Amino acid sequence: MAETPLAYAASASLDAPAQPRLHDVLIVGGGLVGASLAIALERAGIDVALLEATPAGALPAVFDERNLSFAEATVNALTALGVLQKLRAPTGAIERIHVSRRGDFGRVALEASAHGRREFGKVVVARDFGEALEARLAELPGLTRYRPARFVGVEPADAGHRGVRIVDGAVDGAPERVLCARLLVGADGSRSAVRAALGIAADEHDYAQTLFVTRLRAQRSPDGGAYERLGDGGPTALLPRGDRHYGLIHGVASGDAEAVAALDEAGFLARAQHAFGWRVGRFLACGARSAYPAFRLLAQRTTAARAVLVGNAAQTIHPLGAQGFNLGLRDALTLAELIEAAHDRDAGSDCGAPALLSAYEQRRRDDRARTVAFSDGLARLASNPSSLLRPLRILGLFAFDRLPSAQAMLVGGAMGYRGDVPALCRAPPDGGRA
């Protein structure tokens, strides 16, 4: 694997030639989706480069103590890509899902065994996942990594490629230089510099919620149950981790966030307990807390000439339902699948060709629209305190709990099977069930 922290390319020196280095695919962003895409493209046998802001030996900030809920389709794909095998910490199995709303009757209770599964998915700590991705990336001899480096802008697409301006290192004032790529991939998060440089507008909605994330120890240890407790200020969720703790997400109205952040541990636990209830007994202790705003952001288009947006750069959704990374991974896997298929048909195929990008947009349209609509609708309905909506919420909870067709739709989406699903998501490598 080629490392280029402060040099032109893997074998370059200060006397680098004037001709820019040309890659088949240049991925900007080494986070969850960008790193996963780089690994998935190994199968295509093409020249791939990854532009990362963090230096070698460090993980991007996104790989923190957040708890990631991997749908079954995601588990299948990451196992096939050899990533989950690199995890050093135990994962938590999601065998049951319980959804309710404070003050409303009814609930949704889903059992994986009732749908022919041992589990719906797994809970992985983001930091652990980052280390596993890094271990897998280190095994890719054909990957060029520019790190630390910063994306600056783009040149007009021309002559079968697009120029990308970057700055090496983390020092302000460093000179710019240009790389070239047949396909530029923006995987650089919600505030995507690639999206802005391409002139792609985005529609944004602020849910006026702040989500506090931490590790929680409760009176009863996790036993495979995942809980979503909805409320006016936002959701309070418990995810079963593999270390006998829960991953807690506690949503509050943004206007209350400063006061909640100032609470000591006992005060925060009491507040979260009041919002969640006593299904796992008393909340005993929690770790350091992090806070994140909840918002929805949708790029008005996901492709441009020789460029594509994936993951949060294309769509950032409310974490209620835990679909964000799962959706972004399906972006990456679909793109990799199309590039691999084109390369298999013709080793000289152009991975940035308009036809390929058009096929990508078409394949992602249904999954993206349905997942965004589900997440947004659930977030808005769950947090709206209007008494007029209470009967509708109760009716919805009863329908999803009692009607097999409604449950099947909910379970299929929760496990990552919406729209045209990438092949790696459909079944684990051994042909069995996850």
Summary of the structure (lengths in Angstrom):
residues: 434
radius of gyration: 22.1
end to end distance: 31.5
largest distance: 71.2
contacts: 1492
relative contact order: 0.17
helix: 35%
strand: 29%
